[in-house]
Amino acid sequence: MITLTFLGAAGMVSGSRHLLDVDDKRVLFDCGLFQGTKSLRERNWKSLQVPPDSLQSVVLTHAHIDHSGWLPRLVKQGFTGPIHTSRATADLLGLMLFDSAKCQAEDALYANRKGYSKHHPAQPLYEEQDVEHTLRLVRVVDRETWFEPALGVRCRFHDAGHMLGSSFVEVEAATHHGTPTKILFSADVGRYNAPLYNDPVKAFACDWLVCESTYGDRDHSDIDPLHELETATREAIERGGMMLVASFAVGRCQQLVYLLRILMASGRLPQIPIWVDSPMAVVATNIFHKHLAEQDLSEAKLAGVDESLATLSVHLAKTSEESKAINDANGPGIIIASSGMMNGGRILHHLKRRLPDSRTTVLVAGFQAAGTRGRALLDGAEFLRIHGRDIPVKAAVRRIEALSGHADRRELVRWLSGLPAPECTFLVHGEPQAASGMAEQIRSSFGWKTMIPTIGQTVHLERAER
């Protein structure tokens, strides 16, 4: 018997956790944090629906926290098996998880000091020692190489084009009494012709498909990312203030600096200072350099820009003192800081200081889940709650979509085109409207059966006869 249970990212974007049971063997695909509304975040404090020590292994598609960030909690609760992932993801994972533990500890400390937490005292979800224990379990697997996370289960990673190291997973699961059933976990599928990243490898034929639907109800703009970023930055320069960019330190930050340097080197933008206010982004860039073969640097080569992040116009703020010194700078200039959905990190301090200034521009350059501060700004919030205070929003809020790391509706159809029909396509990693839109698109484009699972739902996978 083969069953699939959706423990996260069902009816929502975050908390990716998909449990595969094959007879008496159990493998968890991804182990992410829930992000967004309070009710979602509270799920992070609940135990996994199955005993952690009943898992043979975890298969990790990439290092983003909504896919990896619950791993230390899983280990803290008793998981001791291997965590299989790609080489670049293994290099990024420690950086991501240590930062997550640090942010949680800092937020808990700040909440206790200011007294705005309802929990007394506020506690982090996990600590650095839990991350250390987690990293000891990581096992590197090269892409396009079969590996066996549990007896009777074979997997293979393929480049998903979403971020450095990101993969989708091809799975063959065999019961004691049957031939293998083929399952495909898309995880997060990247875009075609995206800055820095290669195009996603085409999907494979499967009996059952678990497909993301983050942008399943819409198509991204056809505007070139260089042009879109140039337009937004020029407007910010004309306003005379700082442009604040909430960015994921791993991936999006490198894309932004890469494109801004191309625009300035080619004369399309004036040379203005750029602050990368993230020690994590600096370390991540060194990891990017280690894996240059996984990246598409063709635009930089045409503009004569090398791969280095550190230049005279790019200032790297590693320490808290260097971060605070940015407060003394006046615009025009660009501050890139994490976190990408404005849920924590140094971006909050810059927002608290500069949102009341009408000369400020806040550039939203990625997906913003419901309940996040980034979504609130996009929805026109007049005040933003930061560290227990309501900060007035006088800044201009702008959005660029060309840098989204997720395939849109058309690109997902392109990724899936030419495949024989699976028994069923499960739409995950999408808010209800997005998942419904993707379901309708798949039915109209291919005529496939689709299903939008709910949290905790279990489905039985009987191998399709082909």
PLY file of the C-alpha trace (Angstrom):
ply
format ascii 1.0
element vertex 466
property float x
property float y
property float z
element edge 465
property int vertex1
property int vertex2
end_header
0.00 0.00 0.00
1.24 3.48 -0.90
-0.27 6.57 0.70
0.53 10.27 0.49
-0.37 12.61 3.34
-0.30 16.38 2.98
1.08 17.75 6.25
1.71 21.26 4.93
1.51 23.58 1.90
-2.06 22.38 1.30
-4.45 25.29 0.81
-1.51 27.62 1.51
1.97 28.37 0.21
4.22 27.62 3.19
4.95 24.68 5.50
5.94 22.23 2.77
5.68 18.68 4.20
4.55 15.71 2.14
4.59 12.26 3.77
4.97 9.16 1.61
4.18 5.76 3.17
5.22 2.70 1.21
4.15 -0.43 3.08
5.96 0.00 6.40
8.47 2.58 5.13
7.99 6.32 5.59
9.73 9.25 3.83
9.05 12.96 4.36
9.50 15.23 1.35
10.50 18.69 2.62
10.07 19.94 6.17
9.26 23.65 6.06
8.10 26.36 8.41
4.58 27.73 8.19
4.67 31.46 7.48
2.05 34.19 7.30
-0.96 34.58 9.56
-0.81 33.91 13.29
-2.91 30.77 12.92
-0.39 29.42 10.40
2.64 30.32 12.51
1.09 28.56 15.49
1.20 25.32 13.49
4.99 25.39 13.85
4.58 24.63 17.56
2.49 21.50 16.96
4.09 18.06 16.78
4.34 16.27 13.47
1.26 14.14 12.88
3.42 10.99 12.94
6.26 10.11 15.35
9.49 11.64 14.01
11.40 8.44 14.77
9.04 6.54 12.43
10.54 8.35 9.43
13.26 6.50 7.51
14.53 9.75 5.97
13.76 13.23 4.69
14.19 14.32 1.06
14.83 18.06 0.84
14.21 19.89 -2.43
15.88 23.21 -1.58
16.99 25.47 1.24
14.19 28.05 1.43
12.82 28.17 4.97
9.25 27.30 3.96
10.73 23.99 2.75
13.58 23.40 5.21
12.97 25.55 8.28
11.20 22.96 10.46
14.00 20.39 10.18
15.69 21.38 13.49
12.34 21.09 15.26
11.85 17.62 13.72
15.31 16.60 14.96
14.59 18.12 18.37
11.50 15.89 18.55
13.46 12.71 17.84
14.23 12.32 14.13
17.68 10.77 13.57
17.57 9.56 9.96
19.39 10.96 6.92
18.37 14.17 5.14
19.03 13.78 1.41
19.56 16.91 -0.68
21.59 18.37 -3.56
25.17 19.56 -3.15
24.43 23.30 -3.37
21.42 22.99 -1.07
23.60 21.24 1.50
26.03 24.17 1.34
23.21 26.70 1.82
21.26 24.80 4.45
23.44 25.60 7.46
23.41 29.27 6.55
19.62 29.31 6.31
18.93 27.31 9.46
21.45 29.09 11.69
19.96 32.40 10.55
16.46 31.11 11.30
17.52 30.05 14.80
19.25 33.39 15.38
16.24 35.41 14.22
13.91 33.42 16.45
16.19 33.91 19.44
16.50 37.65 18.76
12.76 38.06 18.26
12.05 36.20 21.51
14.60 38.31 23.39
13.19 41.54 21.95
9.63 40.49 22.74
10.57 39.68 26.31
12.38 42.99 26.73
9.53 45.05 25.26
6.78 42.94 26.80
4.59 42.64 23.72
4.51 38.84 23.51
1.50 36.98 24.85
3.83 34.14 25.92
5.80 34.62 29.13
8.58 34.22 28.49
8.70 34.06 24.69
10.79 31.11 23.47
12.44 30.32 20.12
11.13 27.34 18.17
14.62 25.82 18.18
18.17 26.82 18.97
21.58 26.67 17.28
22.46 23.34 18.88
19.37 21.85 17.21
20.66 23.15 13.87
24.05 21.56 14.53
22.40 18.21 15.19
20.37 18.60 12.00
23.35 19.33 9.76
25.09 16.15 10.91
22.26 14.20 9.27
22.62 15.78 5.81
23.63 13.45 2.97
24.64 14.99 -0.37
23.27 13.51 -3.59
24.26 14.75 -7.05
21.45 15.63 -9.41
20.44 13.03 -12.01
21.67 10.25 -9.68
19.29 7.69 -8.22
19.34 7.21 -4.45
17.24 5.18 -2.02
15.85 7.11 0.98
14.02 3.97 2.16
13.81 0.35 1.10
11.64 0.19 -2.00
11.77 3.94 -2.67
14.07 5.39 -5.35
14.49 9.12 -5.96
16.31 11.40 -8.35
16.84 15.18 -8.20
16.47 17.42 -11.28
17.22 21.15 -11.59
14.04 23.10 -10.84
15.54 26.50 -11.75
14.00 28.15 -8.68
17.13 28.98 -6.69
20.66 27.69 -6.30
20.45 23.97 -5.60
16.69 23.72 -6.02
15.33 20.45 -7.38
12.15 18.67 -8.20
12.04 14.98 -7.29
11.31 11.97 -9.44
10.19 9.04 -7.24
9.67 5.35 -7.88
7.92 3.56 -5.02
7.53 -0.23 -5.01
5.37 -2.19 -2.58
5.98 -5.80 -1.60
3.47 -6.95 -4.19
3.66 -4.48 -7.06
5.73 -2.81 -9.73
6.95 0.74 -9.01
4.54 3.63 -8.85
5.98 6.87 -10.24
5.42 10.10 -8.32
6.71 13.55 -9.18
7.11 16.26 -6.52
7.54 19.61 -8.25
8.49 21.54 -5.10
9.02 25.11 -6.40
9.43 25.37 -10.16
11.48 28.31 -11.40
10.98 30.61 -14.34
12.29 30.46 -17.88
15.01 32.99 -18.79
15.34 34.10 -15.15
18.44 36.08 -14.14
21.19 33.85 -12.70
19.27 30.58 -12.95
19.07 27.91 -15.61
15.68 26.97 -17.02
13.92 24.14 -15.13
14.47 20.65 -16.49
11.33 19.39 -18.19
8.95 17.35 -16.02
8.88 13.56 -16.33
5.98 11.20 -16.95
4.47 9.98 -13.69
1.48 8.19 -12.25
0.86 10.88 -9.64
1.91 14.51 -9.76
2.28 16.87 -6.78
2.54 20.30 -8.39
3.02 23.78 -6.99
0.46 26.49 -7.75
1.83 29.65 -6.13
0.95 31.75 -9.19
-1.55 29.29 -10.63
-4.25 31.88 -11.20
-2.14 34.49 -13.02
0.61 35.15 -15.49
3.65 37.29 -14.78
4.26 40.43 -16.77
6.21 39.98 -19.99
8.36 42.98 -19.06
12.07 42.30 -19.06
13.36 42.24 -15.44
16.12 44.72 -16.29
13.60 47.18 -17.70
11.16 46.71 -14.80
13.89 47.21 -12.19
15.26 50.20 -14.08
11.83 51.90 -14.14
11.16 51.34 -10.43
14.65 52.47 -9.42
14.52 55.63 -11.56
11.25 56.63 -9.92
12.77 56.02 -6.47
15.79 58.16 -7.37
13.49 60.98 -8.51
11.68 60.88 -5.17
15.02 61.60 -3.52
14.78 59.10 -0.69
15.94 55.59 -0.04
14.58 52.59 -1.90
14.04 49.75 0.59
14.00 46.29 -0.91
12.88 43.43 1.31
14.77 40.52 -0.14
15.54 36.94 0.65
19.25 36.91 1.48
19.79 33.79 -0.58
18.93 34.08 -4.24
16.87 37.23 -4.59
19.57 39.49 -3.11
22.16 38.12 -5.54
19.75 38.61 -8.46
19.06 42.22 -7.48
22.70 43.20 -7.06
23.55 41.37 -10.29
20.90 43.30 -12.26
21.55 46.67 -10.60
25.25 46.41 -11.40
24.42 45.63 -15.04
22.10 48.66 -15.21
24.72 50.97 -13.69
27.63 49.57 -15.71
25.68 50.06 -18.95
24.67 53.65 -18.04
20.98 52.92 -17.75
21.04 53.99 -14.09
23.32 56.49 -12.36
25.90 55.16 -9.93
24.20 55.36 -6.53
25.17 53.52 -3.36
23.74 50.08 -2.66
23.74 48.69 0.86
23.42 44.95 1.30
22.40 44.83 4.94
22.75 41.13 5.50
25.71 39.10 6.73
23.84 36.09 5.43
23.73 37.49 1.89
27.49 38.00 1.91
28.14 34.41 2.95
25.54 33.17 0.48
27.32 34.94 -2.35
30.49 32.99 -1.57
28.44 29.81 -1.90
27.06 31.07 -5.22
30.65 31.52 -6.41
31.38 27.92 -5.47
28.59 26.73 -7.78
28.99 29.00 -10.82
28.33 26.07 -13.15
24.71 26.01 -11.92
24.11 29.65 -12.90
23.40 31.59 -16.08
25.74 34.62 -16.09
25.38 35.49 -19.78
23.95 39.00 -19.23
26.76 39.99 -16.88
29.38 38.81 -19.34
27.81 40.90 -22.09
27.91 43.98 -19.82
31.44 43.30 -18.69
30.38 42.73 -15.07
32.16 40.04 -13.09
30.50 37.78 -10.53
31.82 39.61 -7.46
29.25 41.18 -5.13
31.70 43.63 -3.53
32.37 46.76 -5.61
32.88 50.43 -4.77
29.14 51.11 -5.08
28.03 48.03 -3.10
28.47 48.32 0.66
28.26 45.16 2.71
26.87 45.59 6.21
27.95 42.57 8.23
27.78 43.86 11.81
24.91 45.50 13.68
27.03 48.67 13.93
27.41 48.79 10.14
23.68 48.25 9.80
22.84 51.08 12.19
25.23 53.41 10.35
22.94 53.21 7.30
20.44 55.26 9.31
22.67 58.30 8.82
22.60 58.01 5.02
20.25 60.11 2.94
18.94 59.23 -0.49
19.01 58.50 -3.20
20.30 55.04 -2.42
19.21 51.43 -2.22
19.00 49.25 0.90
18.55 45.54 0.34
17.79 43.61 3.53
15.99 40.47 4.63
13.55 38.98 5.27
11.77 38.79 1.95
8.22 38.84 3.34
9.13 41.37 6.05
8.43 38.87 8.81
11.69 39.58 10.62
15.30 40.56 10.15
17.02 43.89 9.55
14.47 45.13 7.02
12.07 45.79 9.90
14.39 48.38 11.45
14.72 50.21 8.12
10.96 50.11 7.57
10.31 51.43 11.07
12.65 54.35 10.44
11.79 55.23 6.84
8.13 54.28 6.21
6.89 57.61 7.63
9.06 59.50 5.09
7.16 60.25 1.86
10.45 60.29 -0.08
10.97 56.59 0.66
10.13 53.87 -1.84
9.48 50.29 -0.74
10.10 47.87 -3.58
8.36 44.50 -3.25
10.25 42.04 -5.40
8.78 38.66 -4.55
5.72 36.69 -3.50
4.06 37.92 -0.28
1.95 35.36 1.57
-1.32 36.33 3.23
-0.75 37.69 6.72
2.77 38.99 6.05
3.78 42.64 6.32
4.71 42.61 2.65
1.18 41.61 1.68
-0.23 44.28 4.00
1.80 46.96 2.21
0.69 45.72 -1.20
-2.91 45.78 0.02
-2.57 49.46 0.91
-2.07 49.34 4.69
-1.91 52.82 6.25
-0.04 51.49 9.28
2.36 48.57 9.67
2.77 46.79 13.00
6.49 46.48 13.79
7.90 45.52 17.18
4.67 46.30 18.94
4.18 49.73 17.34
1.93 50.93 14.53
4.19 52.68 12.01
2.47 55.09 9.58
3.01 54.27 5.91
3.81 57.44 3.97
6.30 55.78 1.62
5.48 54.83 -1.96
5.03 51.08 -2.40
5.96 49.58 -5.74
6.02 46.01 -6.99
8.03 44.21 -9.63
7.01 40.73 -10.73
9.68 39.90 -13.27
11.98 38.69 -10.49
9.54 36.18 -9.07
11.26 32.87 -8.49
8.06 30.90 -9.15
6.76 29.82 -12.52
3.44 31.41 -13.38
0.41 29.70 -14.90
1.77 29.71 -18.47
5.22 28.52 -17.41
3.82 25.63 -15.38
1.80 24.57 -18.43
4.99 24.79 -20.49
6.85 22.70 -17.90
4.17 19.99 -17.96
3.39 20.02 -21.68
3.79 16.76 -23.56
3.36 14.50 -20.54
0.85 11.65 -20.51
-1.99 12.24 -18.07
-1.23 11.28 -14.47
-3.85 9.49 -12.42
-4.28 12.76 -10.53
-2.48 16.08 -10.15
-2.44 17.42 -6.59
-2.19 21.21 -6.45
-0.17 22.43 -3.46
1.92 25.48 -2.49
-0.88 27.86 -3.40
-3.52 29.92 -1.68
-7.05 28.69 -2.49
-7.67 31.04 -5.41
-4.29 30.29 -6.98
-4.68 26.52 -6.60
-8.19 26.65 -8.08
-6.93 28.70 -11.00
-4.16 26.20 -11.70
-6.59 23.30 -11.47
-8.84 24.91 -14.07
-5.85 25.68 -16.32
-4.62 22.07 -16.18
-8.09 20.72 -16.91
-8.56 23.06 -19.87
-5.03 22.60 -21.27
-4.62 18.85 -20.76
-7.91 17.41 -19.55
-6.20 15.94 -16.48
-7.89 15.08 -13.20
-6.90 17.49 -10.43
-7.35 17.71 -6.69
-6.63 20.43 -4.12
-5.80 18.56 -0.90
-6.39 19.85 2.60
-4.02 19.79 5.55
-3.79 16.29 7.02
-5.54 14.63 4.08
-4.31 11.16 3.08
-4.75 9.69 -0.39
-4.09 6.13 -1.52
-1.89 5.82 -4.59
-2.63 2.78 -6.71
-0.25 2.39 -9.61
-1.75 3.35 -12.94
-1.62 0.71 -15.65
-0.03 2.21 -18.76
0 1
1 2
2 3
3 4
4 5
5 6
6 7
7 8
8 9
9 10
10 11
11 12
12 13
13 14
14 15
15 16
16 17
17 18
18 19
19 20
20 21
21 22
22 23
23 24
24 25
25 26
26 27
27 28
28 29
29 30
30 31
31 32
32 33
33 34
34 35
35 36
36 37
37 38
38 39
39 40
40 41
41 42
42 43
43 44
44 45
45 46
46 47
47 48
48 49
49 50
50 51
51 52
52 53
53 54
54 55
55 56
56 57
57 58
58 59
59 60
60 61
61 62
62 63
63 64
64 65
65 66
66 67
67 68
68 69
69 70
70 71
71 72
72 73
73 74
74 75
75 76
76 77
77 78
78 79
79 80
80 81
81 82
82 83
83 84
84 85
85 86
86 87
87 88
88 89
89 90
90 91
91 92
92 93
93 94
94 95
95 96
96 97
97 98
98 99
99 100
100 101
101 102
102 103
103 104
104 105
105 106
106 107
107 108
108 109
109 110
110 111
111 112
112 113
113 114
114 115
115 116
116 117
117 118
118 119
119 120
120 121
121 122
122 123
123 124
124 125
125 126
126 127
127 128
128 129
129 130
130 131
131 132
132 133
133 134
134 135
135 136
136 137
137 138
138 139
139 140
140 141
141 142
142 143
143 144
144 145
145 146
146 147
147 148
148 149
149 150
150 151
151 152
152 153
153 154
154 155
155 156
156 157
157 158
158 159
159 160
160 161
161 162
162 163
163 164
164 165
165 166
166 167
167 168
168 169
169 170
170 171
171 172
172 173
173 174
174 175
175 176
176 177
177 178
178 179
179 180
180 181
181 182
182 183
183 184
184 185
185 186
186 187
187 188
188 189
189 190
190 191
191 192
192 193
193 194
194 195
195 196
196 197
197 198
198 199
199 200
200 201
201 202
202 203
203 204
204 205
205 206
206 207
207 208
208 209
209 210
210 211
211 212
212 213
213 214
214 215
215 216
216 217
217 218
218 219
219 220
220 221
221 222
222 223
223 224
224 225
225 226
226 227
227 228
228 229
229 230
230 231
231 232
232 233
233 234
234 235
235 236
236 237
237 238
238 239
239 240
240 241
241 242
242 243
243 244
244 245
245 246
246 247
247 248
248 249
249 250
250 251
251 252
252 253
253 254
254 255
255 256
256 257
257 258
258 259
259 260
260 261
261 262
262 263
263 264
264 265
265 266
266 267
267 268
268 269
269 270
270 271
271 272
272 273
273 274
274 275
275 276
276 277
277 278
278 279
279 280
280 281
281 282
282 283
283 284
284 285
285 286
286 287
287 288
288 289
289 290
290 291
291 292
292 293
293 294
294 295
295 296
296 297
297 298
298 299
299 300
300 301
301 302
302 303
303 304
304 305
305 306
306 307
307 308
308 309
309 310
310 311
311 312
312 313
313 314
314 315
315 316
316 317
317 318
318 319
319 320
320 321
321 322
322 323
323 324
324 325
325 326
326 327
327 328
328 329
329 330
330 331
331 332
332 333
333 334
334 335
335 336
336 337
337 338
338 339
339 340
340 341
341 342
342 343
343 344
344 345
345 346
346 347
347 348
348 349
349 350
350 351
351 352
352 353
353 354
354 355
355 356
356 357
357 358
358 359
359 360
360 361
361 362
362 363
363 364
364 365
365 366
366 367
367 368
368 369
369 370
370 371
371 372
372 373
373 374
374 375
375 376
376 377
377 378
378 379
379 380
380 381
381 382
382 383
383 384
384 385
385 386
386 387
387 388
388 389
389 390
390 391
391 392
392 393
393 394
394 395
395 396
396 397
397 398
398 399
399 400
400 401
401 402
402 403
403 404
404 405
405 406
406 407
407 408
408 409
409 410
410 411
411 412
412 413
413 414
414 415
415 416
416 417
417 418
418 419
419 420
420 421
421 422
422 423
423 424
424 425
425 426
426 427
427 428
428 429
429 430
430 431
431 432
432 433
433 434
434 435
435 436
436 437
437 438
438 439
439 440
440 441
441 442
442 443
443 444
444 445
445 446
446 447
447 448
448 449
449 450
450 451
451 452
452 453
453 454
454 455
455 456
456 457
457 458
458 459
459 460
460 461
461 462
462 463
463 464
464 465
